Amino acid sequence: MIEGEKTIREEAKQFYEWKIAQSSNNQAIEDFHAIKRRLHDFYSPESKAIFLDEIQTLITSNMQ
């Protein structure tokens, strides 16, 4: 586990609950752009990958 992974995953969960879980299917493009903008807050590729991994996990879990 890289330093700060738990924090990054928690931030991803908060972002998911704030933006993605509340949006409708017709806002998918805006959600994608919001994720892209949020990734600017993370510097390393590893941090960005952790954030995206958690978002993917939450979306997949919600779809099942």
mmCIF file of the N, C-alpha and C atoms, coordinates in Angstrom:
data_MODEL
# 
_entry.id   MODEL 
# 
loop_
_atom_site.group_PDB 
_atom_site.id 
_atom_site.type_symbol 
_atom_site.label_atom_id 
_atom_site.label_alt_id 
_atom_site.label_comp_id 
_atom_site.label_asym_id 
_atom_site.label_entity_id 
_atom_site.label_seq_id 
_atom_site.pdbx_PDB_ins_code 
_atom_site.Cartn_x 
_atom_site.Cartn_y 
_atom_site.Cartn_z 
_atom_site.occupancy 
_atom_site.B_iso_or_equiv 
_atom_site.pdbx_formal_charge 
_atom_site.auth_seq_id 
_atom_site.auth_comp_id 
_atom_site.auth_asym_id 
_atom_site.auth_atom_id 
_atom_site.pdbx_PDB_model_num 
ATOM 1   N N  . MET A 1 1  ? 0.847   -1.176 0.000   1.00 0.00 ? 1  MET A N  1 
ATOM 2   C CA . MET A 1 1  ? 0.000   0.000  0.000   1.00 0.00 ? 1  MET A CA 1 
ATOM 3   C C  . MET A 1 1  ? 0.896   1.244  0.000   1.00 0.00 ? 1  MET A C  1 
ATOM 4   N N  . ILE A 1 2  ? 0.620   2.170  -0.914  1.00 0.00 ? 2  ILE A N  1 
ATOM 5   C CA . ILE A 1 2  ? 1.424   3.387  -0.945  1.00 0.00 ? 2  ILE A CA 1 
ATOM 6   C C  . ILE A 1 2  ? 0.963   4.332  0.154   1.00 0.00 ? 2  ILE A C  1 
ATOM 7   N N  . GLU A 1 3  ? 1.826   5.236  0.488   1.00 0.00 ? 3  GLU A N  1 
ATOM 8   C CA . GLU A 1 3  ? 1.516   6.209  1.530   1.00 0.00 ? 3  GLU A CA 1 
ATOM 9   C C  . GLU A 1 3  ? 0.290   7.025  1.131   1.00 0.00 ? 3  GLU A C  1 
ATOM 10  N N  . GLY A 1 4  ? -0.657  7.094  2.016   1.00 0.00 ? 4  GLY A N  1 
ATOM 11  C CA . GLY A 1 4  ? -1.852  7.887  1.763   1.00 0.00 ? 4  GLY A CA 1 
ATOM 12  C C  . GLY A 1 4  ? -2.951  7.167  1.006   1.00 0.00 ? 4  GLY A C  1 
ATOM 13  N N  . GLU A 1 5  ? -2.776  5.877  0.716   1.00 0.00 ? 5  GLU A N  1 
ATOM 14  C CA . GLU A 1 5  ? -3.793  5.166  -0.077  1.00 0.00 ? 5  GLU A CA 1 
ATOM 15  C C  . GLU A 1 5  ? -5.159  5.197  0.600   1.00 0.00 ? 5  GLU A C  1 
ATOM 16  N N  . LYS A 1 6  ? -5.188  4.978  1.889   1.00 0.00 ? 6  LYS A N  1 
ATOM 17  C CA . LYS A 1 6  ? -6.458  4.980  2.623   1.00 0.00 ? 6  LYS A CA 1 
ATOM 18  C C  . LYS A 1 6  ? -7.150  6.330  2.485   1.00 0.00 ? 6  LYS A C  1 
ATOM 19  N N  . THR A 1 7  ? -6.379  7.401  2.575   1.00 0.00 ? 7  THR A N  1 
ATOM 20  C CA . THR A 1 7  ? -6.932  8.752  2.450   1.00 0.00 ? 7  THR A CA 1 
ATOM 21  C C  . THR A 1 7  ? -7.471  8.988  1.050   1.00 0.00 ? 7  THR A C  1 
ATOM 22  N N  . ILE A 1 8  ? -6.734  8.558  0.048   1.00 0.00 ? 8  ILE A N  1 
ATOM 23  C CA . ILE A 1 8  ? -7.169  8.735  -1.345  1.00 0.00 ? 8  ILE A CA 1 
ATOM 24  C C  . ILE A 1 8  ? -8.456  7.967  -1.598  1.00 0.00 ? 8  ILE A C  1 
ATOM 25  N N  . ARG A 1 9  ? -8.530  6.737  -1.098  1.00 0.00 ? 9  ARG A N  1 
ATOM 26  C CA . ARG A 1 9  ? -9.745  5.936  -1.283  1.00 0.00 ? 9  ARG A CA 1 
ATOM 27  C C  . ARG A 1 9  ? -10.935 6.578  -0.566  1.00 0.00 ? 9  ARG A C  1 
ATOM 28  N N  . GLU A 1 10 ? -10.709 7.161  0.585   1.00 0.00 ? 10 GLU A N  1 
ATOM 29  C CA . GLU A 1 10 ? -11.784 7.854  1.306   1.00 0.00 ? 10 GLU A CA 1 
ATOM 30  C C  . GLU A 1 10 ? -12.241 9.089  0.522   1.00 0.00 ? 10 GLU A C  1 
ATOM 31  N N  . GLU A 1 11 ? -11.300 9.814  -0.052  1.00 0.00 ? 11 GLU A N  1 
ATOM 32  C CA . GLU A 1 11 ? -11.654 10.969 -0.876  1.00 0.00 ? 11 GLU A CA 1 
ATOM 33  C C  . GLU A 1 11 ? -12.452 10.530 -2.097  1.00 0.00 ? 11 GLU A C  1 
ATOM 34  N N  . ALA A 1 12 ? -12.094 9.414  -2.686  1.00 0.00 ? 12 ALA A N  1 
ATOM 35  C CA . ALA A 1 12 ? -12.835 8.891  -3.826  1.00 0.00 ? 12 ALA A CA 1 
ATOM 36  C C  . ALA A 1 12 ? -14.261 8.528  -3.421  1.00 0.00 ? 12 ALA A C  1 
ATOM 37  N N  . LYS A 1 13 ? -14.422 7.932  -2.256  1.00 0.00 ? 13 LYS A N  1 
ATOM 38  C CA . LYS A 1 13 ? -15.764 7.590  -1.767  1.00 0.00 ? 13 LYS A CA 1 
ATOM 39  C C  . LYS A 1 13 ? -16.597 8.847  -1.563  1.00 0.00 ? 13 LYS A C  1 
ATOM 40  N N  . GLN A 1 14 ? -16.001 9.864  -0.982  1.00 0.00 ? 14 GLN A N  1 
ATOM 41  C CA . GLN A 1 14 ? -16.720 11.123 -0.769  1.00 0.00 ? 14 GLN A CA 1 
ATOM 42  C C  . GLN A 1 14 ? -17.108 11.760 -2.099  1.00 0.00 ? 14 GLN A C  1 
ATOM 43  N N  . PHE A 1 15 ? -16.188 11.749 -3.044  1.00 0.00 ? 15 PHE A N  1 
ATOM 44  C CA . PHE A 1 15 ? -16.473 12.300 -4.368  1.00 0.00 ? 15 PHE A CA 1 
ATOM 45  C C  . PHE A 1 15 ? -17.599 11.520 -5.034  1.00 0.00 ? 15 PHE A C  1 
ATOM 46  N N  . TYR A 1 16 ? -17.534 10.209 -4.947  1.00 0.00 ? 16 TYR A N  1 
ATOM 47  C CA . TYR A 1 16 ? -18.565 9.356  -5.543  1.00 0.00 ? 16 TYR A CA 1 
ATOM 48  C C  . TYR A 1 16 ? -19.930 9.699  -4.951  1.00 0.00 ? 16 TYR A C  1 
ATOM 49  N N  . GLU A 1 17 ? -20.019 9.783  -3.639  1.00 0.00 ? 17 GLU A N  1 
ATOM 50  C CA . GLU A 1 17 ? -21.294 10.078 -2.987  1.00 0.00 ? 17 GLU A CA 1 
ATOM 51  C C  . GLU A 1 17 ? -21.790 11.478 -3.324  1.00 0.00 ? 17 GLU A C  1 
ATOM 52  N N  . TRP A 1 18 ? -20.872 12.430 -3.427  1.00 0.00 ? 18 TRP A N  1 
ATOM 53  C CA . TRP A 1 18 ? -21.244 13.813 -3.712  1.00 0.00 ? 18 TRP A CA 1 
ATOM 54  C C  . TRP A 1 18 ? -21.668 14.014 -5.170  1.00 0.00 ? 18 TRP A C  1 
ATOM 55  N N  . LYS A 1 19 ? -20.922 13.428 -6.108  1.00 0.00 ? 19 LYS A N  1 
ATOM 56  C CA . LYS A 1 19 ? -21.141 13.726 -7.517  1.00 0.00 ? 19 LYS A CA 1 
ATOM 57  C C  . LYS A 1 19 ? -21.795 12.596 -8.300  1.00 0.00 ? 19 LYS A C  1 
ATOM 58  N N  . ILE A 1 20 ? -21.252 11.418 -8.238  1.00 0.00 ? 20 ILE A N  1 
ATOM 59  C CA . ILE A 1 20 ? -21.681 10.352 -9.143  1.00 0.00 ? 20 ILE A CA 1 
ATOM 60  C C  . ILE A 1 20 ? -22.962 9.670  -8.682  1.00 0.00 ? 20 ILE A C  1 
ATOM 61  N N  . ALA A 1 21 ? -23.052 9.347  -7.413  1.00 0.00 ? 21 ALA A N  1 
ATOM 62  C CA . ALA A 1 21 ? -24.236 8.645  -6.913  1.00 0.00 ? 21 ALA A CA 1 
ATOM 63  C C  . ALA A 1 21 ? -25.497 9.491  -7.053  1.00 0.00 ? 21 ALA A C  1 
ATOM 64  N N  . GLN A 1 22 ? -25.340 10.794 -7.071  1.00 0.00 ? 22 GLN A N  1 
ATOM 65  C CA . GLN A 1 22 ? -26.486 11.705 -7.139  1.00 0.00 ? 22 GLN A CA 1 
ATOM 66  C C  . GLN A 1 22 ? -26.893 12.065 -8.568  1.00 0.00 ? 22 GLN A C  1 
ATOM 67  N N  . SER A 1 23 ? -26.093 11.690 -9.546  1.00 0.00 ? 23 SER A N  1 
ATOM 68  C CA . SER A 1 23 ? -26.388 12.099 -10.920 1.00 0.00 ? 23 SER A CA 1 
ATOM 69  C C  . SER A 1 23 ? -27.236 11.043 -11.630 1.00 0.00 ? 23 SER A C  1 
ATOM 70  N N  . SER A 1 24 ? -27.795 11.457 -12.734 1.00 0.00 ? 24 SER A N  1 
ATOM 71  C CA . SER A 1 24 ? -28.612 10.539 -13.529 1.00 0.00 ? 24 SER A CA 1 
ATOM 72  C C  . SER A 1 24 ? -27.794 10.030 -14.712 1.00 0.00 ? 24 SER A C  1 
ATOM 73  N N  . ASN A 1 25 ? -28.325 9.032  -15.384 1.00 0.00 ? 25 ASN A N  1 
ATOM 74  C CA . ASN A 1 25 ? -27.615 8.430  -16.518 1.00 0.00 ? 25 ASN A CA 1 
ATOM 75  C C  . ASN A 1 25 ? -27.325 9.431  -17.630 1.00 0.00 ? 25 ASN A C  1 
ATOM 76  N N  . ASN A 1 26 ? -28.166 10.433 -17.794 1.00 0.00 ? 26 ASN A N  1 
ATOM 77  C CA . ASN A 1 26 ? -27.937 11.388 -18.876 1.00 0.00 ? 26 ASN A CA 1 
ATOM 78  C C  . ASN A 1 26 ? -26.871 12.428 -18.528 1.00 0.00 ? 26 ASN A C  1 
ATOM 79  N N  . GLN A 1 27 ? -26.252 12.310 -17.342 1.00 0.00 ? 27 GLN A N  1 
ATOM 80  C CA . GLN A 1 27 ? -25.175 13.216 -16.955 1.00 0.00 ? 27 GLN A CA 1 
ATOM 81  C C  . GLN A 1 27 ? -23.818 12.521 -16.976 1.00 0.00 ? 27 GLN A C  1 
ATOM 82  N N  . ALA A 1 28 ? -23.709 11.421 -17.676 1.00 0.00 ? 28 ALA A N  1 
ATOM 83  C CA . ALA A 1 28 ? -22.468 10.632 -17.671 1.00 0.00 ? 28 ALA A CA 1 
ATOM 84  C C  . ALA A 1 28 ? -21.275 11.436 -18.176 1.00 0.00 ? 28 ALA A C  1 
ATOM 85  N N  . ILE A 1 29 ? -21.465 12.242 -19.205 1.00 0.00 ? 29 ILE A N  1 
ATOM 86  C CA . ILE A 1 29 ? -20.356 13.032 -19.756 1.00 0.00 ? 29 ILE A CA 1 
ATOM 87  C C  . ILE A 1 29 ? -19.889 14.060 -18.725 1.00 0.00 ? 29 ILE A C  1 
ATOM 88  N N  . GLU A 1 30 ? -20.827 14.722 -18.067 1.00 0.00 ? 30 GLU A N  1 
ATOM 89  C CA . GLU A 1 30 ? -20.454 15.689 -17.031 1.00 0.00 ? 30 GLU A CA 1 
ATOM 90  C C  . GLU A 1 30 ? -19.750 14.994 -15.870 1.00 0.00 ? 30 GLU A C  1 
ATOM 91  N N  . ASP A 1 31 ? -20.198 13.803 -15.518 1.00 0.00 ? 31 ASP A N  1 
ATOM 92  C CA . ASP A 1 31 ? -19.532 13.037 -14.460 1.00 0.00 ? 31 ASP A CA 1 
ATOM 93  C C  . ASP A 1 31 ? -18.094 12.714 -14.854 1.00 0.00 ? 31 ASP A C  1 
ATOM 94  N N  . PHE A 1 32 ? -17.905 12.323 -16.094 1.00 0.00 ? 32 PHE A N  1 
ATOM 95  C CA . PHE A 1 32 ? -16.562 12.020 -16.593 1.00 0.00 ? 32 PHE A CA 1 
ATOM 96  C C  . PHE A 1 32 ? -15.661 13.247 -16.485 1.00 0.00 ? 32 PHE A C  1 
ATOM 97  N N  . HIS A 1 33 ? -16.177 14.400 -16.875 1.00 0.00 ? 33 HIS A N  1 
ATOM 98  C CA . HIS A 1 33 ? -15.392 15.635 -16.799 1.00 0.00 ? 33 HIS A CA 1 
ATOM 99  C C  . HIS A 1 33 ? -15.111 16.024 -15.340 1.00 0.00 ? 33 HIS A C  1 
ATOM 100 N N  . ALA A 1 34 ? -16.058 15.768 -14.452 1.00 0.00 ? 34 ALA A N  1 
ATOM 101 C CA . ALA A 1 34 ? -15.836 16.057 -13.032 1.00 0.00 ? 34 ALA A CA 1 
ATOM 102 C C  . ALA A 1 34 ? -14.724 15.171 -12.475 1.00 0.00 ? 34 ALA A C  1 
ATOM 103 N N  . ILE A 1 35 ? -14.718 13.908 -12.866 1.00 0.00 ? 35 ILE A N  1 
ATOM 104 C CA . ILE A 1 35 ? -13.649 13.004 -12.433 1.00 0.00 ? 35 ILE A CA 1 
ATOM 105 C C  . ILE A 1 35 ? -12.307 13.498 -12.962 1.00 0.00 ? 35 ILE A C  1 
ATOM 106 N N  . LYS A 1 36 ? -12.292 13.883 -14.228 1.00 0.00 ? 36 LYS A N  1 
ATOM 107 C CA . LYS A 1 36 ? -11.056 14.379 -14.841 1.00 0.00 ? 36 LYS A CA 1 
ATOM 108 C C  . LYS A 1 36 ? -10.534 15.617 -14.106 1.00 0.00 ? 36 LYS A C  1 
ATOM 109 N N  . ARG A 1 37 ? -11.430 16.534 -13.769 1.00 0.00 ? 37 ARG A N  1 
ATOM 110 C CA . ARG A 1 37 ? -11.020 17.731 -13.024 1.00 0.00 ? 37 ARG A CA 1 
ATOM 111 C C  . ARG A 1 37 ? -10.501 17.361 -11.637 1.00 0.00 ? 37 ARG A C  1 
ATOM 112 N N  . ARG A 1 38 ? -11.161 16.402 -10.995 1.00 0.00 ? 38 ARG A N  1 
ATOM 113 C CA . ARG A 1 38 ? -10.757 15.986 -9.642  1.00 0.00 ? 38 ARG A CA 1 
ATOM 114 C C  . ARG A 1 38 ? -9.379  15.344 -9.649  1.00 0.00 ? 38 ARG A C  1 
ATOM 115 N N  . LEU A 1 39 ? -9.014  14.680 -10.729 1.00 0.00 ? 39 LEU A N  1 
ATOM 116 C CA . LEU A 1 39 ? -7.704  14.035 -10.816 1.00 0.00 ? 39 LEU A CA 1 
ATOM 117 C C  . LEU A 1 39 ? -6.556  15.040 -10.785 1.00 0.00 ? 39 LEU A C  1 
ATOM 118 N N  . HIS A 1 40 ? -6.835  16.290 -11.123 1.00 0.00 ? 40 HIS A N  1 
ATOM 119 C CA . HIS A 1 40 ? -5.793  17.321 -11.055 1.00 0.00 ? 40 HIS A CA 1 
ATOM 120 C C  . HIS A 1 40 ? -5.330  17.569 -9.623  1.00 0.00 ? 40 HIS A C  1 
ATOM 121 N N  . ASP A 1 41 ? -6.126  17.131 -8.644  1.00 0.00 ? 41 ASP A N  1 
ATOM 122 C CA . ASP A 1 41 ? -5.757  17.307 -7.236  1.00 0.00 ? 41 ASP A CA 1 
ATOM 123 C C  . ASP A 1 41 ? -4.698  16.313 -6.773  1.00 0.00 ? 41 ASP A C  1 
ATOM 124 N N  . PHE A 1 42 ? -4.436  15.308 -7.594  1.00 0.00 ? 42 PHE A N  1 
ATOM 125 C CA . PHE A 1 42 ? -3.461  14.280 -7.233  1.00 0.00 ? 42 PHE A CA 1 
ATOM 126 C C  . PHE A 1 42 ? -2.247  14.411 -8.147  1.00 0.00 ? 42 PHE A C  1 
ATOM 127 N N  . TYR A 1 43 ? -1.063  14.314 -7.566  1.00 0.00 ? 43 TYR A N  1 
ATOM 128 C CA . TYR A 1 43 ? 0.155   14.552 -8.332  1.00 0.00 ? 43 TYR A CA 1 
ATOM 129 C C  . TYR A 1 43 ? 0.713   13.302 -8.990  1.00 0.00 ? 43 TYR A C  1 
ATOM 130 N N  . SER A 1 44 ? 0.831   12.235 -8.253  1.00 0.00 ? 44 SER A N  1 
ATOM 131 C CA . SER A 1 44 ? 1.501   11.055 -8.800  1.00 0.00 ? 44 SER A CA 1 
ATOM 132 C C  . SER A 1 44 ? 0.522   10.176 -9.581  1.00 0.00 ? 44 SER A C  1 
ATOM 133 N N  . PRO A 1 45 ? 1.035   9.481  -10.586 1.00 0.00 ? 45 PRO A N  1 
ATOM 134 C CA . PRO A 1 45 ? 0.191   8.533  -11.325 1.00 0.00 ? 45 PRO A CA 1 
ATOM 135 C C  . PRO A 1 45 ? -0.390  7.450  -10.408 1.00 0.00 ? 45 PRO A C  1 
ATOM 136 N N  . GLU A 1 46 ? 0.350   7.056  -9.388  1.00 0.00 ? 46 GLU A N  1 
ATOM 137 C CA . GLU A 1 46 ? -0.140  6.037  -8.457  1.00 0.00 ? 46 GLU A CA 1 
ATOM 138 C C  . GLU A 1 46 ? -1.361  6.534  -7.696  1.00 0.00 ? 46 GLU A C  1 
ATOM 139 N N  . SER A 1 47 ? -1.318  7.781  -7.267  1.00 0.00 ? 47 SER A N  1 
ATOM 140 C CA . SER A 1 47 ? -2.451  8.357  -6.539  1.00 0.00 ? 47 SER A CA 1 
ATOM 141 C C  . SER A 1 47 ? -3.682  8.451  -7.428  1.00 0.00 ? 47 SER A C  1 
ATOM 142 N N  . LYS A 1 48 ? -3.471  8.863  -8.663  1.00 0.00 ? 48 LYS A N  1 
ATOM 143 C CA . LYS A 1 48 ? -4.582  8.942  -9.613  1.00 0.00 ? 48 LYS A CA 1 
ATOM 144 C C  . LYS A 1 48 ? -5.175  7.560  -9.871  1.00 0.00 ? 48 LYS A C  1 
ATOM 145 N N  . ALA A 1 49 ? -4.310  6.559  -9.991  1.00 0.00 ? 49 ALA A N  1 
ATOM 146 C CA . ALA A 1 49 ? -4.771  5.197  -10.229 1.00 0.00 ? 49 ALA A CA 1 
ATOM 147 C C  . ALA A 1 49 ? -5.588  4.674  -9.050  1.00 0.00 ? 49 ALA A C  1 
ATOM 148 N N  . ILE A 1 50 ? -5.171  4.978  -7.849  1.00 0.00 ? 50 ILE A N  1 
ATOM 149 C CA . ILE A 1 50 ? -5.920  4.547  -6.656  1.00 0.00 ? 50 ILE A CA 1 
ATOM 150 C C  . ILE A 1 50 ? -7.293  5.211  -6.630  1.00 0.00 ? 50 ILE A C  1 
ATOM 151 N N  . PHE A 1 51 ? -7.335  6.502  -6.914  1.00 0.00 ? 51 PHE A N  1 
ATOM 152 C CA . PHE A 1 51 ? -8.603  7.233  -6.940  1.00 0.00 ? 51 PHE A CA 1 
ATOM 153 C C  . PHE A 1 51 ? -9.547  6.610  -7.967  1.00 0.00 ? 51 PHE A C  1 
ATOM 154 N N  . LEU A 1 52 ? -9.044  6.371  -9.177  1.00 0.00 ? 52 LEU A N  1 
ATOM 155 C CA . LEU A 1 52 ? -9.874  5.786  -10.228 1.00 0.00 ? 52 LEU A CA 1 
ATOM 156 C C  . LEU A 1 52 ? -10.295 4.360  -9.903  1.00 0.00 ? 52 LEU A C  1 
ATOM 157 N N  . ASP A 1 53 ? -9.412  3.599  -9.286  1.00 0.00 ? 53 ASP A N  1 
ATOM 158 C CA . ASP A 1 53 ? -9.744  2.231  -8.895  1.00 0.00 ? 53 ASP A CA 1 
ATOM 159 C C  . ASP A 1 53 ? -10.905 2.230  -7.907  1.00 0.00 ? 53 ASP A C  1 
ATOM 160 N N  . GLU A 1 54 ? -10.868 3.123  -6.961  1.00 0.00 ? 54 GLU A N  1 
ATOM 161 C CA . GLU A 1 54 ? -11.948 3.180  -5.970  1.00 0.00 ? 54 GLU A CA 1 
ATOM 162 C C  . GLU A 1 54 ? -13.253 3.628  -6.612  1.00 0.00 ? 54 GLU A C  1 
ATOM 163 N N  . ILE A 1 55 ? -13.197 4.607  -7.499  1.00 0.00 ? 55 ILE A N  1 
ATOM 164 C CA . ILE A 1 55 ? -14.395 5.046  -8.218  1.00 0.00 ? 55 ILE A CA 1 
ATOM 165 C C  . ILE A 1 55 ? -14.978 3.885  -9.015  1.00 0.00 ? 55 ILE A C  1 
ATOM 166 N N  . GLN A 1 56 ? -14.129 3.154  -9.730  1.00 0.00 ? 56 GLN A N  1 
ATOM 167 C CA . GLN A 1 56 ? -14.587 2.004  -10.512 1.00 0.00 ? 56 GLN A CA 1 
ATOM 168 C C  . GLN A 1 56 ? -15.236 0.955  -9.614  1.00 0.00 ? 56 GLN A C  1 
ATOM 169 N N  . THR A 1 57 ? -14.619 0.673  -8.489  1.00 0.00 ? 57 THR A N  1 
ATOM 170 C CA . THR A 1 57 ? -15.169 -0.303 -7.549  1.00 0.00 ? 57 THR A CA 1 
ATOM 171 C C  . THR A 1 57 ? -16.549 0.125  -7.065  1.00 0.00 ? 57 THR A C  1 
ATOM 172 N N  . LEU A 1 58 ? -16.696 1.389  -6.728  1.00 0.00 ? 58 LEU A N  1 
ATOM 173 C CA . LEU A 1 58 ? -17.984 1.888  -6.244  1.00 0.00 ? 58 LEU A CA 1 
ATOM 174 C C  . LEU A 1 58 ? -19.064 1.864  -7.324  1.00 0.00 ? 58 LEU A C  1 
ATOM 175 N N  . ILE A 1 59 ? -18.706 2.246  -8.541  1.00 0.00 ? 59 ILE A N  1 
ATOM 176 C CA . ILE A 1 59 ? -19.661 2.213  -9.646  1.00 0.00 ? 59 ILE A CA 1 
ATOM 177 C C  . ILE A 1 59 ? -20.090 0.773  -9.936  1.00 0.00 ? 59 ILE A C  1 
ATOM 178 N N  . THR A 1 60 ? -19.133 -0.121 -10.004 1.00 0.00 ? 60 THR A N  1 
ATOM 179 C CA . THR A 1 60 ? -19.423 -1.532 -10.277 1.00 0.00 ? 60 THR A CA 1 
ATOM 180 C C  . THR A 1 60 ? -20.316 -2.110 -9.193  1.00 0.00 ? 60 THR A C  1 
ATOM 181 N N  . SER A 1 61 ? -20.016 -1.819 -7.960  1.00 0.00 ? 61 SER A N  1 
ATOM 182 C CA . SER A 1 61 ? -20.802 -2.317 -6.836  1.00 0.00 ? 61 SER A CA 1 
ATOM 183 C C  . SER A 1 61 ? -22.239 -1.785 -6.900  1.00 0.00 ? 61 SER A C  1 
ATOM 184 N N  . ASN A 1 62 ? -22.378 -0.521 -7.252  1.00 0.00 ? 62 ASN A N  1 
ATOM 185 C CA . ASN A 1 62 ? -23.690 0.099  -7.349  1.00 0.00 ? 62 ASN A CA 1 
ATOM 186 C C  . ASN A 1 62 ? -24.526 -0.479 -8.493  1.00 0.00 ? 62 ASN A C  1 
ATOM 187 N N  . MET A 1 63 ? -23.867 -0.900 -9.553  1.00 0.00 ? 63 MET A N  1 
ATOM 188 C CA . MET A 1 63 ? -24.575 -1.434 -10.717 1.00 0.00 ? 63 MET A CA 1 
ATOM 189 C C  . MET A 1 63 ? -25.082 -2.857 -10.491 1.00 0.00 ? 63 MET A C  1 
ATOM 190 N N  . GLN A 1 64 ? -24.497 -3.574 -9.556  1.00 0.00 ? 64 GLN A N  1 
ATOM 191 C CA . GLN A 1 64 ? -24.882 -4.968 -9.342  1.00 0.00 ? 64 GLN A CA 1 
ATOM 192 C C  . GLN A 1 64 ? -26.099 -5.107 -8.492  1.00 0.00 ? 64 GLN A C  1 
# 
